[in-house]
Amino acid sequence: MVKPSLLQVLKELALLGGIENKIEISSMELARQIQTSQQTASRQLLELDAQGCIIREMGIKKQRIQITERGVDQLKQEYAAYQQIFALPDTIHFTGSVVSGMGEGRYYTEQRGYADQFKEKLGFVPYPGTFNVEIEQVEKNKLKILRSYKGIMIEQFTAKHRTFGGVQCFHAAIEHQPVVLVLPLRSHYSKILEFISPEHLRKSLDVDDGDAVAIVIQL
């Protein structure tokens, strides 16, 4: 990906018609368009040329510039990023590494109050325990988006003189294997994502601690 300052120049050239045609423009005219100095505009054009994002034909006072296929690809990447920002997503993607839990997942999934609701609302009784994936710190930001969706709610209940908290559930896939993400309502934004499935996921996915996996959450 080109630097943001160069991307801005590409955008301006595209708005002037530089994708379909060769446009005539001087470095001074470009400098006025992007509100910078002539020296900076000239340097940026040289960088874009060197990176194969534009082709230039030099004239006496002006130059003819057209955006190359590589330059168009850079603009398309920027466009795709803005689509993700402003369009309502229907999936969220995570990557992470398989980790072992502390054994608490088995205790919770075997509670009748959870198991009955999983069967009713998800259509299956989970294999005992949870499949845990640790995500990168930066990917925790995606959890804020995820938390804004209601998902499938597993209600809190009381048993054995204690209250078990509610859980948000989202259908998902790990390496194309159907799973369900469970997010305890009381938890903070942990880096550990917990998944349940009727299958023994470590065996069906053939993974061990430290193995990288790709996750797609359905919203």
N, C-alpha and C positions, 0 to 999 in steps of 0.2 A: 504494500500500500504506500502511495506517495505521501509526502508530508502534507499536513493540513493547508499550509500556505500555498503549496503547488496545486492542491486539489481545488482551492478557490479560484486560481487562474484557469484551470481546466473548465470549471463551471462557467466562468465568464466567457471563455472562448466558445463553449457549447451554446450559450444563450445568444451569441452573435452569429450562430449558424455554422460553427466550425466542425460539426460532425459530418454533415452532408456535403459541405463545400469548403473550398479554400477561401479564407477571408483575408482581406487586406487590412493591416493594422500596424501602426508604428508603436514602438515601445513607449513613447510619450502618451499616445492615446490609450494604450492598455493601462499605463500607470494611473491615468485619470479614472478609468473604469473601476480599478480595484483600490483606488485611494492610497497609492504608495508612490515612491520616488521612481523616476525613470531608470535609475541605476538598479534598483531592486527588481523592477519589472523585467529589465533585460536579463538580469541574472537568473530569474525564475524561468524565463523562456529557454535559456541555455540549459538549465537543469532538466526541464521537461523534454527537451530535444535529446539530451544525453541519455535519459531514461527510456527513450523510445515512445513517449506519450504523444508527441506531436512531430510533424514534419514541417520544415520551413524552406521557403524559397526567398532568397534575399533580393530586394529591389534597391533602387537608388535611395528612396526616402522611406519606403514601407516594406514590409515583408508579407508574404502570403503564407498563412498557417492553416493546417488542417489537423484535426485530432486523429490519431491512429487507433487501430483496434485495441491496443493496450491501454490507451488513454480512455477509450469508451468503457473498457472493463473496469477501470478505476472508478469512473462515475457510476457504473451499475452497482458496484459494491457499496458505494455511499448511499445510493438510492435504496438498496436492500436493507441497510442499517436503519434508515429513517422509517421504512415500512414496519420494521420490528418495533420501533419506538412508538409510532402513532397508531398502528393498526391493532385491533384487539386480537391477541394471540389465541390460538386454540390448543397449542402445545408449548411446553417449556422443556428445554433440553439441559441436562446435566451430564458431567463426566466426573468420575470419582474412582476410588480404589476400595476394594472389598476389605472389610475389617471385621474382627470378631467382637461380639458384644460381651456384656457382663453376665449374660444368662437371664436378665430380667425379661427379655422378650418372650421367652417360653412361659414364664410365670403369668404374664399378662394375657397372652393369647389363649391360655388354657382356662382363664376365668369364664365361667358360664355366661355371665352378663355380657361379655364381649363376644364370645363364640356364637351365642344365639343371634346377636345382631349382625355379625358378619355373615352368618348363614342366610338370614332374612334379606339383608340389604345388598350383599355382595354376591350371594349365590354359592358360597363355599365356606367350609370350616378350614381355617389355616393349618398348614403343617406347623407343629409346635415350634415357637421361636420366631425371630425376625431375621431377615437378611439385611445386613448393614453395609452401607456405602459411605465412605468419608469423601466429602467434596472439598474443593479448594475454598479458601477464605473468601475470595472475590465472588464466588458463585452463591454465597449466602444472600447476596442482594436479590437473587431471583426468588428466594423464599418469601420476600415481602410481597412480590406479585402473587405468588401462589396462595399466600394467606388471605389475600383479598377476595378469593373465590371461596364459596361455601363448601363445595365438594359434597361428598356423601357423609352425613353426620352420624357418628356412633355416639349415642347419648351416655352421659355419666350414670352410674348406678351405685348402690350401696350393697356390700356383702362383707361378711366376716368383720363386722363392726368398723368398716372403713369405706370411704368413698373412692371409687375409681373414676377418674376424669374422662370427659368426652374426647373424641378423636375425630379429626377430619381425614377422610379417605379420598384418594384420587386413583382412578385407573391409570396404569402406566405400563411400560415395557422396558425390560432390561435386556439388551442385545436381542430384541424382538420376542423375548419371552414375556407373556402377559403376567403382570403382577399388580399389586395394589400398594400405593404409598400410604403410610399411616403417620399422621402428624398430631401428637398429643396437644390438646388445646392449652394445657398448662405449661408446656415446655417453652424454653427460649429458642432463639434461632441457632440451634446446634449445627455443627458441620456434619453430623451423622444423620443420614436418611435411613429410615427403617421401612422395610417392605415385607408384605405377607403374600402367601400363595398357597394353593393346595399342594404344590410340589415342594420337594426338598431342593431348594434353589441352588445350593452349592453343587449338588450332584447333577441336576439337569443342565446347569450352565457350565459345569466342569471348571469351576474357579476356586482359587484359594486366596488367603489374605495377601494383599498387595497387588492383586490382578486389577487392571483397569477395565471399567465397564462404561458403556454409554446408556443413558437413561432418557426416556421420553415420557413426560407427564401429560396426560390428557386433561384439559380443563372443561 
